[in-house]
């Protein structure tokens, strides 16, 4: 006859091995599900990133279209007859703060005088300046450089160049 205690121990080991095998099978199943979920999450993340890229592109195109629809912030400088005075109109649709006015390189202007800056220019109003040119130079060879920002956005400085 076999030894009963050894039989009980062997049976116990068999049961423990069976439980371990079932636990390993369950772990493999969970691992496969997790990998599928991970792949699904990676795919979902990729789709979300692609959708975000498309949304950003659409938003940028809309912003570009909006900017194209806006009028130029400054009109063309206009010369007052029989004087050396010029005016440039705020055509932006908003109040503007002019922080500086200068002449560009080149040109034939030898006297340039403008009002003290900063100056607030309402929509539709003009900034006047004096520009005296020498010689018989080509028209529009002088350039006015306006440094400015919209009155309500002082942290967004801009620069515009207008030929006169």
Secondary structure, DSSP 8 states (H G I E B T S, - for coil): ---HHHHHHHHHHHHHHHHHHHHHHHHHHHHHHHHHHHHHHHHHHHHHHHHHHHHHHHHHHHHHHHHHHS--SB---EE-TTSSEEEEEB-SSS-EEEEEEEE-SSS-EEEEEE--SSEEE-TT-EEEEEEEE-TT--TT--EEEEEEEETT-TTS-EEEEEE-
